[in-house]
Amino acid sequence: MNEILFFVTLAINFIGILLFYKLFGKTGLFAWIAFATVIANIEVVKSVNIFGLEATLGNVVYATIFLATDLLNEKYGKEEARKSVFVGLASMAFFVIMIQVDLNYVPNSEDFAHEPMETLFSITPRIMIASFVAYFISQLLDVYIFDAIKRKTDGKFLFIRNNISTATSQLVDSFIFTFIAFLGVFEFSTVVMIGITTYLLKLLVAILDTPILYLARKMNGPEKE
C-alpha cells in the first residue's frame, strides 16, 4: 500500500507544481517553494517503510523544491533561482518560529490540539540547524551546477543538467542533514544508512521529474535567453 501511495503522492505533487506554474507563472513557483518547505517539515515527522527501506515522509514534496528551482533557473535565470532559495529559507524559518511561539500558549480546558501539536512540532535545536544548513547549501549548489552546465552546453541537454544538478545537490542535502541531526545519536552505520535511504528516494523523484520539467518549460511563454 505504501508503494502505491508513493506514486499517488508523486502524481499529486507533479500536477500541483504544473498547476501553480500554469496559473500563476513565476510567482506560482515561488509560492510552491514556500508551501513545500513548510509541508515537508510537517510530513518528515512520520516514519514509514517503503520499497523495503525505512524512510520519513516529506521526501517527495521536498524534492519538488529542486524541480521548481531548476525550472526558475531554466526559464528566468540564475538570479531568480537564487532568490527562490531565500524565499524557501525564510518560509521555513518563520514557520518554525511561529509554531514554537504557539506551543507556549497555555491551552484552556476545552482544548484538544495542544498535545498533538507539541508531539509534532517540538523540535530540537539540532534538528532545526540540520534542516536549515542542508537546505541552504544544497539549494545553492543545485542552482550553481544547473547554471554552469547550461552555459557549458549552450542551453542544450536539459535532462543532463536537471539530473546532474539535482542528484548532486540531493546527495549533499541528505548527508548534511543526517550527519548534523543524528551523528552521536545513532551508531555511525545507522546514520549512513538513513542518509542512503533518504537519498535514494529523492533520487527516484529527481529521475521521474525530468518529463515534468520538459512539459513545464513549454508553458507561460518563451524561455529567457
Backbone as ProteinMPNN parsed JSONL, in Angstrom:
{"seq_chain_A": "MNEILFFVTLAINFIGILLFYKLFGKTGLFAWIAFATVIANIEVVKSVNIFGLEATLGNVVYATIFLATDLLNEKYGKEEARKSVFVGLASMAFFVIMIQVDLNYVPNSEDFAHEPMETLFSITPRIMIASFVAYFISQLLDVYIFDAIKRKTDGKFLFIRNNISTATSQLVDSFIFTFIAFLGVFEFSTVVMIGITTYLLKLLVAILDTPILYLARKMNGPEKE", "coords_chain_A": {"N_chain_A": [[0.823, -1.206, 0.0], [1.942, 1.25, 0.781], [3.778, 1.692, -1.259], [2.127, 2.1, -3.455], [0.843, 4.43, -2.614], [3.035, 6.113, -2.626], [3.466, 6.628, -5.367], [1.045, 7.814, -5.94], [1.321, 10.111, -4.395], [3.485, 11.264, -5.734], [2.218, 11.869, -8.198], [0.28, 13.738, -7.36], [1.909, 15.825, -6.435], [3.4, 16.498, -8.747], [1.357, 17.255, -10.517], [0.389, 19.368, -9.017], [2.543, 21.258, -8.97], [2.741, 21.854, -11.666], [0.22, 23.029, -12.115], [0.362, 25.265, -10.399], [2.363, 26.668, -11.728], [1.292, 26.989, -14.313], [-1.022, 28.493, -13.79], [-0.124, 30.726, -12.325], [2.397, 31.431, -13.137], [5.784, 32.564, -12.81], [5.512, 33.549, -10.187], [3.913, 31.592, -9.089], [5.718, 29.472, -8.846], [7.478, 30.43, -6.888], [5.638, 30.546, -4.809], [5.025, 27.826, -4.586], [7.473, 26.788, -3.678], [7.696, 28.028, -1.147], [5.431, 26.92, 0.081], [6.032, 24.154, -0.102], [8.346, 23.834, 1.476], [7.338, 24.204, 4.045], [5.34, 22.175, 4.234], [6.931, 19.877, 3.894], [8.439, 19.923, 6.236], [6.51, 19.329, 8.09], [5.552, 16.813, 7.297], [7.809, 15.229, 7.627], [7.983, 14.175, 10.173], [6.708, 11.765, 10.295], [7.319, 8.339, 10.09], [7.922, 5.701, 7.765], [7.789, 2.477, 6.087], [9.019, 1.746, 2.956], [9.383, 0.385, -0.246], [10.995, -1.533, 0.902], [12.648, -0.043, 2.51], [13.45, 1.954, 5.37], [12.041, 5.028, 5.975], [11.335, 8.587, 6.073], [8.361, 10.574, 5.689], [7.76, 13.285, 3.388], [9.84, 13.418, 1.627], [9.137, 13.424, -1.084], [7.66, 15.839, -1.626], [9.604, 17.625, -0.775], [11.613, 17.134, -2.636], [10.455, 18.229, -4.893], [10.933, 20.897, -4.597], [13.474, 21.295, -5.599], [12.926, 20.747, -8.249], [11.26, 22.946, -8.859], [13.082, 25.033, -8.45], [14.977, 24.449, -10.442], [13.39, 24.826, -12.705], [12.847, 27.58, -12.526], [15.459, 28.498, -12.858], [15.965, 27.596, -15.437], [14.115, 29.009, -17.058], [14.024, 31.662, -16.196], [16.455, 32.434, -15.257], [19.578, 32.442, -13.363], [19.655, 34.213, -11.132], [16.988, 34.571, -10.331], [16.428, 31.979, -9.545], [18.208, 31.729, -7.385], [17.082, 33.638, -5.697], [14.718, 32.349, -5.038], [15.629, 30.366, -3.356], [16.161, 31.729, -0.991], [13.605, 32.583, -0.41], [12.401, 30.137, 0.241], [13.976, 29.48, 2.472], [13.342, 31.564, 4.262], [10.609, 31.065, 4.583], [10.667, 28.577, 5.854], [12.002, 29.3, 8.216], [10.273, 31.199, 9.476], [7.992, 29.678, 9.776], [8.879, 27.742, 11.647], [9.529, 29.452, 13.824], [7.023, 30.681, 14.413], [5.409, 28.48, 15.063], [6.744, 27.508, 17.328], [6.339, 29.613, 19.103], [3.541, 29.468, 19.296], [3.249, 27.056, 20.659], [3.837, 27.755, 23.224], [1.677, 29.059, 24.252], [-0.751, 28.839, 26.815], [-3.023, 26.25, 26.948], [-6.658, 26.228, 27.049], [-9.322, 24.727, 29.032], [-10.979, 23.465, 27.233], [-9.462, 22.768, 25.116], [-8.103, 20.582, 22.622], [-5.99, 20.223, 20.985], [-3.408, 20.916, 21.737], [-1.535, 19.002, 22.853], [-1.166, 17.066, 20.692], [-0.052, 18.892, 18.818], [2.259, 19.626, 20.151], [3.622, 17.21, 20.18], [4.095, 16.89, 17.435], [5.533, 19.206, 16.667], [7.507, 19.977, 18.466], [10.57, 20.544, 18.15], [14.074, 19.781, 18.249], [16.888, 21.977, 18.782], [19.054, 21.018, 17.338], [18.001, 19.46, 15.21], [16.67, 21.47, 13.871], [18.793, 23.163, 13.084], [20.135, 21.38, 11.415], [18.258, 21.065, 9.328], [18.109, 23.688, 8.266], [20.781, 24.239, 7.456], [21.312, 22.123, 5.644], [19.327, 22.548, 3.681], [19.948, 25.163, 2.732], [22.644, 25.005, 1.734], [22.486, 22.879, -0.147], [20.512, 23.74, -1.946], [21.592, 26.126, -3.051], [23.817, 24.989, -4.231], [22.592, 23.36, -6.151], [21.469, 25.321, -7.832], [23.819, 26.56, -8.777], [25.217, 24.432, -10.114], [23.352, 23.645, -12.068], [23.129, 26.004, -13.603], [25.792, 26.28, -14.451], [26.197, 23.996, -16.061], [24.285, 24.496, -17.993], [25.355, 26.746, -19.261], [27.746, 25.685, -20.266], [26.814, 23.871, -22.125], [25.462, 25.371, -23.922], [22.735, 25.752, -23.446], [21.568, 23.368, -24.229], [20.47, 19.906, -23.853], [18.705, 19.515, -21.539], [17.861, 17.47, -19.799], [20.243, 16.472, -18.834], [21.482, 18.533, -17.285], [19.456, 18.918, -15.428], [19.248, 16.41, -14.084], [21.893, 15.892, -13.206], [22.504, 18.155, -11.606], [20.466, 18.027, -9.66], [20.761, 15.415, -8.609], [23.324, 15.572, -7.489], [23.11, 17.723, -5.627], [21.048, 16.789, -4.0], [22.256, 14.598, -2.85], [24.208, 15.85, -1.267], [22.479, 17.323, 0.393], [21.053, 15.248, 1.751], [23.043, 13.915, 3.256], [24.292, 15.96, 4.733], [22.148, 16.761, 6.354], [21.501, 14.326, 7.777], [23.906, 13.713, 9.082], [24.424, 15.98, 10.688], [22.086, 15.983, 12.217], [21.902, 13.394, 13.4], [24.347, 12.153, 14.012], [26.159, 10.649, 16.55], [23.867, 10.35, 17.967], [22.704, 8.043, 16.893], [24.282, 4.925, 15.954], [27.199, 5.057, 13.836], [26.983, 3.578, 11.436], [24.24, 3.345, 11.2], [23.465, 5.997, 10.847], [24.646, 6.507, 8.361], [23.136, 4.724, 6.808], [20.574, 5.837, 7.042], [21.015, 8.215, 5.659], [21.579, 7.181, 3.101], [19.164, 5.821, 2.374], [17.344, 7.939, 2.434], [18.41, 9.526, 0.42], [18.16, 7.852, -1.848], [15.397, 7.72, -2.285], [14.835, 10.413, -2.84], [16.399, 10.67, -5.13], [15.076, 8.99, -6.892], [12.712, 10.449, -7.262], [13.836, 12.683, -8.496], [14.71, 11.626, -10.941], [12.28, 10.85, -12.064], [11.033, 13.292, -12.356], [11.948, 14.585, -14.606], [10.516, 14.518, -17.172], [8.414, 16.184, -16.393], [9.645, 18.628, -16.04], [10.403, 19.203, -18.684], [7.848, 19.454, -19.798], [6.819, 21.621, -18.32], [8.543, 23.621, -19.134], [7.606, 24.408, -21.565], [5.453, 25.928, -21.017], [3.771, 29.105, -20.375], [4.933, 31.083, -22.119], [7.966, 32.182, -23.918], [11.324, 30.959, -23.263], [13.806, 32.479, -21.15], [16.459, 34.122, -22.708]], "CA_chain_A": [[0.0, 0.0, 0.0], [2.799, 2.429, 0.838], [4.388, 1.911, -2.567], [1.078, 2.697, -4.293], [0.672, 5.804, -2.137], [4.201, 6.884, -3.056], [3.246, 7.097, -6.729], [-0.071, 8.76, -5.852], [1.924, 11.348, -3.884], [4.235, 11.835, -6.86], [1.278, 12.443, -9.16], [-0.329, 14.928, -6.756], [2.909, 16.89, -6.396], [3.728, 16.925, -10.112], [0.198, 18.004, -11.015], [0.335, 20.611, -8.248], [3.552, 22.233, -9.393], [2.367, 22.29, -13.011], [-0.921, 23.945, -11.991], [0.864, 26.512, -9.822], [3.106, 27.392, -12.744], [0.393, 27.344, -15.41], [-1.981, 29.513, -13.361], [0.472, 31.905, -11.704], [3.706, 31.727, -13.696], [6.938, 32.58, -11.907], [5.018, 33.733, -8.82], [3.443, 30.288, -8.634], [6.865, 28.654, -8.445], [7.911, 30.937, -5.583], [4.63, 30.121, -3.839], [5.18, 26.384, -4.375], [8.662, 26.565, -2.859], [7.344, 28.408, 0.226], [4.485, 25.908, 0.551], [6.662, 22.843, 0.007], [9.269, 23.792, 2.617], [6.528, 24.054, 5.257], [4.723, 20.851, 4.223], [7.974, 18.868, 4.091], [8.828, 19.922, 7.643], [5.431, 18.681, 8.837], [5.482, 15.403, 6.916], [9.025, 14.5, 7.959], [7.892, 13.557, 11.493], [6.109, 10.435, 10.17], [8.225, 7.335, 9.528], [7.239, 4.621, 7.05], [8.597, 1.534, 5.322], [8.642, 1.831, 1.55], [10.349, -0.314, -1.1], [11.914, -2.249, 1.781], [13.516, 0.906, 3.197], [12.877, 2.807, 6.398], [12.159, 6.41, 5.499], [10.354, 9.544, 6.572], [7.598, 11.258, 4.656], [8.268, 14.61, 3.065], [10.89, 13.37, 0.608], [8.612, 13.746, -2.416], [7.381, 17.271, -1.736], [10.881, 18.333, -0.65], [12.334, 17.006, -3.908], [9.859, 19.127, -5.89], [11.543, 22.218, -4.449], [14.588, 21.311, -6.547], [12.298, 20.852, -9.566], [10.83, 24.339, -9.027], [14.292, 25.854, -8.571], [15.545, 24.202, -11.772], [12.517, 25.463, -13.696], [13.144, 29.01, -12.445], [16.79, 28.678, -13.439], [15.871, 27.345, -16.869], [13.304, 29.971, -17.798], [14.145, 33.05, -15.743], [17.841, 32.745, -14.956], [20.215, 32.041, -12.106], [19.35, 35.1, -10.017], [15.637, 34.252, -9.857], [16.536, 30.704, -8.831], [18.844, 32.031, -6.096], [16.093, 34.339, -4.88], [13.749, 31.367, -4.542], [16.25, 29.654, -2.232], [15.967, 32.55, 0.205], [12.171, 32.524, -0.105], [12.191, 28.882, 0.957], [14.639, 29.56, 3.772], [12.54, 32.454, 5.101], [9.359, 30.362, 4.888], [10.987, 27.567, 6.847], [12.365, 29.959, 9.469], [9.119, 31.798, 10.129], [7.119, 28.572, 10.192], [9.423, 27.187, 12.895], [9.401, 30.452, 14.881], [5.622, 30.878, 14.777], [4.913, 27.272, 15.722], [7.329, 27.42, 18.665], [5.61, 30.586, 19.924], [2.2, 28.922, 19.525], [3.307, 25.979, 21.646], [3.987, 28.325, 24.566], [0.373, 29.488, 24.766], [-1.372, 27.897, 27.763], [-4.334, 25.871, 26.415], [-7.764, 26.245, 28.015], [-9.85, 23.414, 29.402], [-11.679, 22.874, 26.092], [-8.516, 22.496, 24.035], [-7.755, 19.187, 22.334], [-4.949, 20.214, 19.958], [-2.081, 21.295, 22.22], [-0.626, 17.86, 22.987], [-0.733, 16.602, 19.372], [0.847, 19.88, 18.224], [3.535, 19.538, 20.862], [4.271, 16.0, 19.686], [4.516, 17.094, 16.054], [6.349, 20.381, 16.362], [8.551, 20.268, 19.454], [11.81, 20.108, 17.523], [15.292, 20.134, 18.964], [17.727, 22.929, 18.028], [19.948, 20.289, 16.438], [17.242, 19.125, 14.015], [16.397, 22.726, 13.183], [20.043, 23.587, 12.444], [20.387, 20.434, 10.327], [17.338, 21.383, 8.236], [18.475, 24.965, 7.665], [22.087, 24.141, 6.792], [21.188, 21.222, 4.499], [18.527, 23.212, 2.651], [20.639, 26.329, 2.176], [23.81, 24.6, 0.953], [22.113, 22.029, -1.278], [19.766, 24.514, -2.926], [22.525, 26.995, -3.774], [24.634, 24.108, -5.063], [21.755, 22.978, -7.284], [21.389, 26.487, -8.725], [25.13, 26.777, -9.392], [25.538, 23.35, -11.046], [22.413, 23.727, -13.189], [23.514, 27.144, -14.438], [27.1, 26.018, -15.052], [26.025, 23.025, -17.149], [23.522, 25.173, -19.046], [26.277, 27.601, -20.0], [28.718, 24.848, -20.97], [26.162, 23.137, -23.214], [24.704, 26.344, -24.716], [21.304, 25.582, -23.221], [21.091, 22.075, -24.728], [20.508, 18.754, -22.951], [18.059, 19.852, -20.274], [17.806, 16.317, -18.904], [21.56, 16.281, -18.206], [21.693, 19.498, -16.197], [18.451, 18.671, -14.392], [19.558, 15.226, -13.278], [23.198, 16.008, -12.533], [22.425, 19.162, -10.535], [19.594, 17.558, -8.578], [21.353, 14.236, -7.974], [24.463, 16.003, -6.673], [22.664, 18.551, -4.503], [20.259, 15.954, -3.098], [23.226, 13.798, -2.087], [24.748, 16.76, -0.25], [21.391, 17.616, 1.323], [20.726, 14.083, 2.571], [24.085, 13.574, 4.217], [24.465, 17.058, 5.69], [21.072, 16.684, 7.349], [21.573, 13.151, 8.648], [25.099, 13.753, 9.936], [24.236, 17.002, 11.727], [20.945, 15.641, 13.07], [21.89, 12.083, 14.052], [25.657, 11.623, 14.377], [26.275, 10.638, 18.004], [22.579, 9.885, 18.498], [22.683, 6.66, 16.447], [25.581, 4.414, 15.527], [27.636, 5.638, 12.564], [26.433, 2.796, 10.327], [22.817, 3.682, 11.103], [23.395, 7.339, 10.267], [24.949, 6.355, 6.935], [22.002, 4.058, 6.177], [19.493, 6.831, 6.942], [21.382, 9.101, 4.566], [21.46, 6.466, 1.831], [17.758, 5.577, 2.039], [16.738, 9.234, 2.133], [18.903, 9.962, -0.887], [17.634, 7.012, -2.91], [14.02, 8.134, -2.57], [14.905, 11.714, -3.507], [16.967, 10.45, -6.454], [13.989, 8.434, -7.7], [11.846, 11.574, -7.628], [14.589, 13.527, -9.433], [14.698, 10.977, -12.252], [10.913, 10.849, -12.582], [10.505, 14.638, -12.609], [12.508, 15.157, -15.831], [9.459, 14.844, -18.146], [7.62, 17.3, -15.878], [10.415, 19.843, -16.326], [10.253, 19.463, -20.112], [6.48, 19.919, -20.022], [6.666, 22.947, -17.719], [9.344, 24.577, -19.888], [6.819, 24.861, -22.714], [4.343, 26.76, -20.537], [3.932, 30.51, -19.986], [5.749, 31.933, -22.979], [9.299, 31.746, -24.298], [12.371, 30.921, -22.241], [14.727, 33.63, -21.11], [17.708, 33.843, -23.43]], "C_chain_A": [[0.857, 1.257, 0.0], [3.422, 2.741, -0.516], [3.382, 2.545, -3.54], [0.888, 4.166, -3.911], [1.842, 6.693, -2.533], [3.974, 7.453, -4.459], [2.033, 8.026, -6.812], [0.443, 10.122, -5.391], [2.73, 12.045, -4.982], [3.3, 12.549, -7.833], [0.667, 13.734, -8.63], [0.661, 16.098, -6.785], [3.262, 17.403, -7.786], [2.583, 17.725, -10.727], [0.122, 19.362, -10.316], [1.315, 21.653, -8.749], [3.27, 22.73, -10.809], [1.203, 23.275, -12.971], [-0.483, 25.292, -11.421], [1.567, 27.344, -10.899], [2.203, 27.86, -13.874], [-0.514, 28.51, -15.024], [-1.31, 30.815, -12.932], [1.879, 32.239, -12.207], [4.827, 31.661, -12.667], [6.521, 32.728, -10.452], [4.537, 32.411, -8.232], [4.57, 29.385, -8.18], [7.422, 29.113, -7.099], [6.941, 30.488, -4.488], [4.765, 28.628, -3.54], [6.371, 26.09, -3.463], [8.385, 26.898, -1.39], [6.428, 27.36, 0.848], [5.182, 24.583, 0.833], [7.632, 22.75, 1.18], [8.512, 23.59, 3.929], [5.948, 22.646, 5.34], [5.758, 19.759, 4.497], [8.392, 18.78, 5.55], [7.752, 19.351, 8.549], [5.444, 17.177, 8.571], [6.661, 14.59, 7.447], [8.945, 13.8, 9.322], [7.287, 12.15, 11.436], [7.074, 9.492, 9.472], [7.427, 6.201, 8.892], [8.27, 3.648, 6.492], [8.105, 1.557, 3.887], [9.755, 1.255, 0.682], [11.407, -1.039, -0.256], [12.861, -1.365, 2.563], [12.751, 1.618, 4.302], [13.105, 4.259, 5.993], [11.148, 7.291, 6.212], [9.566, 10.105, 5.397], [8.224, 12.635, 4.412], [9.307, 14.608, 1.972], [10.39, 13.793, -0.768], [8.4, 15.249, -2.557], [8.674, 18.086, -1.606], [11.658, 18.287, -1.964], [11.754, 17.925, -4.977], [10.361, 20.565, -5.743], [12.701, 22.359, -5.436], [14.056, 21.409, -7.978], [11.882, 22.297, -9.843], [12.029, 25.261, -9.208], [14.928, 25.691, -9.949], [14.704, 24.858, -12.865], [12.71, 26.978, -13.702], [14.481, 29.325, -13.113], [16.733, 28.565, -14.956], [15.203, 28.493, -17.611], [13.551, 31.432, -17.419], [15.556, 33.427, -15.303], [18.272, 32.415, -13.536], [19.786, 32.905, -10.922], [17.951, 34.852, -9.457], [15.64, 32.942, -9.079], [17.165, 30.903, -7.456], [17.864, 32.729, -5.152], [15.103, 33.354, -4.271], [14.309, 30.556, -3.375], [16.023, 30.419, -0.936], [14.493, 32.65, 0.591], [11.858, 31.258, 0.685], [12.784, 28.913, 2.353], [13.834, 30.423, 4.741], [11.228, 31.786, 5.51], [9.581, 29.33, 5.977], [11.242, 28.201, 8.209], [11.136, 30.499, 10.204], [8.082, 30.758, 10.531], [7.576, 28.01, 11.536], [9.219, 28.173, 14.055], [7.955, 30.579, 15.356], [5.04, 29.675, 15.506], [5.461, 27.17, 17.145], [6.684, 28.422, 19.618], [4.234, 30.047, 20.273], [2.203, 27.861, 20.618], [3.436, 26.504, 23.075], [2.706, 28.943, 25.104], [-0.181, 28.415, 25.707], [-2.769, 27.537, 27.243], [-5.419, 25.967, 27.489], [-8.33, 24.842, 28.208], [-10.562, 22.711, 28.247], [-10.728, 22.433, 24.979], [-8.253, 21.001, 23.874], [-6.542, 19.083, 21.409], [-3.54, 20.414, 20.495], [-1.117, 20.109, 22.262], [-0.217, 17.27, 21.637], [0.222, 17.581, 18.678], [2.225, 19.808, 18.863], [4.322, 18.324, 20.396], [4.848, 16.209, 18.296], [5.627, 18.126, 15.91], [7.379, 20.757, 17.415], [9.871, 19.729, 18.908], [13.007, 20.548, 18.357], [16.078, 21.149, 18.131], [18.621, 22.228, 17.014], [19.252, 19.928, 15.121], [16.986, 20.382, 13.191], [17.632, 23.204, 12.426], [20.355, 22.691, 11.247], [19.528, 20.762, 9.11], [17.775, 22.65, 7.499], [19.771, 24.855, 6.871], [21.986, 23.288, 5.531], [20.423, 21.885, 3.362], [19.329, 24.308, 1.95], [21.795, 25.912, 1.265], [23.392, 23.83, -0.297], [21.366, 22.812, -2.349], [20.683, 25.443, -3.727], [23.44, 26.183, -4.686], [23.873, 23.687, -6.313], [21.682, 24.103, -8.313], [22.703, 26.666, -9.488], [25.437, 25.714, -10.451], [24.645, 23.419, -12.277], [22.829, 24.839, -14.153], [24.837, 26.887, -15.15], [26.987, 25.056, -16.226], [25.261, 23.662, -18.308], [24.43, 26.035, -19.904], [27.248, 26.767, -20.836], [28.113, 24.154, -22.187], [25.327, 24.045, -24.114], [23.194, 26.115, -24.628], [20.726, 24.283, -23.742], [21.082, 21.038, -23.598], [19.954, 19.081, -21.56], [18.083, 18.688, -19.291], [19.134, 16.086, -18.195], [21.733, 17.25, -17.047], [20.674, 19.311, -15.077], [18.873, 17.525, -13.487], [20.891, 15.322, -12.549], [23.115, 16.999, -11.378], [21.6, 18.656, -9.357], [20.203, 16.365, -7.857], [22.501, 14.625, -7.05], [23.997, 16.769, -5.433], [21.827, 17.754, -3.502], [21.163, 15.05, -2.254], [23.808, 14.624, -0.947], [23.7, 17.047, 0.821], [21.155, 16.466, 2.292], [21.778, 13.831, 3.639], [24.415, 14.721, 5.166], [23.407, 16.969, 6.773], [21.267, 15.511, 8.298], [22.785, 13.209, 9.577], [24.96, 14.818, 11.027], [23.161, 16.568, 12.722], [21.182, 14.408, 13.928], [23.249, 11.525, 14.461], [25.851, 11.763, 15.887], [24.988, 10.22, 18.694], [22.399, 8.412, 18.162], [24.107, 6.224, 16.129], [25.906, 4.959, 14.133], [27.026, 4.912, 11.373], [24.951, 3.097, 10.114], [22.633, 5.045, 10.466], [23.647, 7.274, 8.764], [23.76, 5.73, 6.209], [20.812, 5.0, 6.029], [19.765, 7.782, 5.776], [21.197, 8.451, 3.206], [19.997, 6.285, 1.436], [17.033, 6.874, 1.693], [17.137, 9.694, 0.737], [18.291, 9.155, -2.022], [16.208, 7.402, -3.287], [13.999, 9.483, -3.299], [15.445, 11.581, -4.932], [15.912, 9.883, -7.4], [13.052, 9.54, -8.174], [12.538, 12.447, -8.674], [14.579, 12.941, -10.838], [13.309, 11.073, -12.878], [10.404, 12.251, -12.924], [11.033, 15.266, -13.907], [11.44, 15.44, -16.895], [8.591, 16.026, -17.704], [8.326, 18.62, -16.163], [10.32, 20.207, -17.806], [8.87, 20.025, -20.422], [6.305, 21.346, -19.518], [7.43, 24.007, -18.512], [8.572, 25.157, -21.073], [5.684, 25.807, -22.316], [4.751, 28.221, -20.381], [4.953, 31.279, -20.817], [7.151, 31.412, -23.2], [10.271, 31.738, -23.122], [13.171, 32.207, -22.275], [16.015, 33.254, -21.811], [18.901, 34.12, -22.532]], "O_chain_A": [[0.545, 2.224, -0.696], [3.578, 3.906, -0.883], [3.737, 3.41, -4.341], [0.786, 5.034, -4.777], [1.666, 7.891, -2.753], [4.259, 8.624, -4.708], [1.994, 8.922, -7.655], [0.05, 11.157, -5.929], [2.661, 13.264, -5.136], [3.555, 13.683, -8.239], [0.55, 14.714, -9.365], [0.291, 17.223, -7.12], [3.407, 18.61, -7.983], [2.808, 18.745, -11.378], [-0.174, 20.378, -10.945], [0.948, 22.813, -8.932], [3.527, 23.893, -11.121], [1.2, 24.256, -13.715], [-0.909, 26.341, -11.905], [1.392, 28.56, -10.973], [2.326, 28.991, -14.344], [-0.751, 29.409, -15.831], [-1.862, 31.894, -13.148], [2.485, 33.213, -11.759], [4.82, 30.816, -11.773], [7.111, 32.101, -9.572], [4.721, 32.138, -7.046], [4.406, 28.614, -7.235], [7.796, 28.287, -6.266], [7.352, 30.103, -3.393], [4.637, 28.207, -2.391], [6.284, 25.239, -2.578], [8.782, 26.153, -0.495], [6.62, 26.959, 1.996], [4.957, 23.963, 1.872], [7.733, 21.7, 1.814], [8.987, 22.887, 4.821], [6.043, 21.991, 6.378], [5.489, 18.821, 5.248], [8.67, 17.691, 6.053], [8.05, 18.931, 9.667], [5.358, 16.371, 9.497], [6.525, 13.392, 7.692], [9.757, 12.919, 9.601], [7.346, 11.416, 12.423], [7.588, 9.8, 8.397], [6.389, 5.792, 9.412], [9.462, 3.949, 6.432], [6.911, 1.406, 3.632], [10.926, 1.594, 0.854], [12.567, -1.141, -0.655], [13.781, -1.864, 3.211], [11.549, 1.856, 4.183], [14.232, 4.663, 5.705], [10.227, 6.804, 6.868], [10.038, 10.112, 4.26], [9.105, 13.075, 5.151], [9.638, 15.663, 1.432], [11.112, 14.436, -1.529], [8.902, 15.863, -3.498], [8.821, 19.121, -2.256], [12.283, 19.271, -2.359], [12.476, 18.358, -5.875], [10.224, 21.363, -6.669], [12.885, 23.417, -6.037], [14.658, 22.071, -8.823], [12.123, 22.815, -10.934], [11.99, 26.174, -10.034], [15.366, 26.669, -10.555], [15.246, 25.385, -13.837], [12.734, 27.594, -14.768], [14.605, 30.307, -13.844], [17.369, 29.339, -15.671], [15.67, 28.904, -18.673], [13.315, 32.333, -18.223], [15.83, 34.591, -15.01], [17.46, 32.151, -12.65], [19.575, 32.388, -9.825], [17.749, 34.915, -8.244], [14.941, 32.807, -8.075], [16.712, 30.317, -6.473], [17.828, 32.44, -3.956], [14.698, 33.508, -3.119], [13.558, 30.111, -2.507], [15.725, 29.822, 0.098], [14.163, 32.784, 1.77], [11.135, 31.303, 1.681], [12.172, 28.43, 3.306], [13.662, 30.059, 5.905], [10.787, 31.926, 6.65], [8.786, 29.217, 6.91], [10.764, 27.708, 9.23], [10.978, 30.282, 11.405], [7.371, 30.94, 11.52], [6.77, 27.824, 12.448], [8.789, 27.779, 15.138], [7.691, 30.583, 16.558], [4.269, 29.829, 16.453], [4.736, 26.791, 18.065], [6.499, 28.128, 20.799], [3.8, 30.153, 21.42], [1.265, 27.779, 21.411], [3.172, 25.774, 24.03], [2.641, 29.314, 26.276], [-0.086, 27.222, 25.419], [-3.616, 28.42, 27.108], [-5.145, 25.812, 28.679], [-7.851, 23.884, 27.601], [-10.731, 21.492, 28.277], [-11.149, 21.797, 24.013], [-8.19, 20.255, 24.852], [-6.109, 17.977, 21.083], [-2.569, 20.118, 19.798], [0.001, 20.206, 21.758], [0.966, 16.993, 21.436], [1.183, 17.165, 18.032], [3.24, 19.92, 18.176], [5.541, 18.39, 20.234], [5.957, 15.763, 18.006], [6.554, 17.94, 15.121], [8.063, 21.77, 17.265], [10.241, 18.586, 19.18], [12.956, 21.549, 19.072], [15.947, 21.177, 16.908], [18.913, 22.779, 15.952], [19.836, 20.07, 14.047], [17.074, 20.359, 11.963], [17.537, 23.604, 11.265], [20.784, 23.171, 10.197], [20.019, 20.738, 7.982], [17.809, 22.683, 6.269], [19.847, 25.328, 5.737], [22.501, 23.663, 4.478], [20.829, 21.792, 2.204], [19.376, 24.366, 0.721], [21.911, 26.411, 0.146], [23.892, 24.102, -1.389], [21.567, 22.573, -3.54], [20.558, 25.533, -4.948], [23.796, 26.628, -5.777], [24.436, 23.659, -7.407], [21.818, 23.869, -9.513], [22.7, 26.896, -10.698], [25.865, 26.046, -11.556], [25.122, 23.27, -13.402], [22.875, 24.636, -15.366], [24.99, 27.236, -16.321], [27.606, 25.27, -17.268], [25.559, 23.394, -19.472], [24.298, 26.06, -21.127], [27.536, 27.109, -21.983], [28.812, 23.881, -23.163], [24.577, 23.565, -24.964], [22.472, 26.266, -25.615], [19.509, 24.1, -23.707], [21.625, 21.28, -22.52], [20.643, 18.941, -20.549], [18.298, 18.883, -18.095], [19.159, 15.564, -17.081], [22.092, 16.838, -15.944], [20.992, 19.522, -13.906], [18.857, 17.656, -12.263], [21.008, 14.884, -11.405], [23.605, 16.715, -10.285], [21.982, 18.831, -8.2], [20.169, 16.303, -6.628], [22.639, 14.076, -5.957], [24.445, 16.489, -4.321], [21.886, 18.009, -2.299], [20.868, 14.775, -1.091], [23.892, 14.161, 0.191], [23.999, 17.015, 2.015], [21.067, 16.673, 3.502], [21.445, 13.564, 4.794], [24.786, 14.467, 6.312], [23.71, 17.084, 7.961], [21.204, 15.691, 9.514], [22.697, 12.797, 10.734], [25.341, 14.577, 12.173], [23.311, 16.764, 13.928], [20.72, 14.359, 15.068], [23.311, 10.529, 15.182], [25.725, 12.857, 16.437], [24.999, 9.793, 19.848], [21.997, 7.619, 19.013], [25.019, 7.047, 16.045], [25.008, 5.28, 13.355], [26.599, 5.547, 10.409], [24.468, 3.102, 8.982], [21.742, 5.231, 9.637], [22.942, 7.915, 7.984], [23.413, 6.162, 5.11], [20.118, 4.971, 5.013], [18.863, 8.112, 5.007], [20.716, 9.086, 2.267], [19.625, 6.561, 0.295], [16.211, 6.91, 0.777], [16.31, 10.188, -0.028], [17.937, 9.72, -3.057], [15.853, 7.413, -4.466], [13.243, 9.671, -4.252], [15.004, 12.291, -5.836], [15.861, 10.254, -8.572], [12.648, 9.57, -9.337], [11.903, 12.9, -9.627], [14.453, 13.676, -11.817], [13.175, 11.343, -14.071], [9.453, 12.393, -13.693], [10.611, 16.363, -14.273], [11.458, 16.524, -17.478], [8.092, 16.78, -18.54], [7.68, 19.616, -16.489], [10.174, 21.38, -18.149], [8.735, 20.961, -21.211], [5.715, 22.183, -20.201], [7.014, 25.165, -18.559], [8.857, 26.266, -21.525], [5.038, 26.411, -23.172], [5.936, 28.534, -20.268], [5.75, 32.042, -20.272], [7.497, 30.329, -22.729], [10.063, 32.422, -22.119], [13.21, 32.919, -23.278], [16.595, 32.201, -21.546], [20.045, 33.947, -22.953]]}, "name": "protein", "num_of_chains": 1, "seq": "MNEILFFVTLAINFIGILLFYKLFGKTGLFAWIAFATVIANIEVVKSVNIFGLEATLGNVVYATIFLATDLLNEKYGKEEARKSVFVGLASMAFFVIMIQVDLNYVPNSEDFAHEPMETLFSITPRIMIASFVAYFISQLLDVYIFDAIKRKTDGKFLFIRNNISTATSQLVDSFIFTFIAFLGVFEFSTVVMIGITTYLLKLLVAILDTPILYLARKMNGPEKE"}
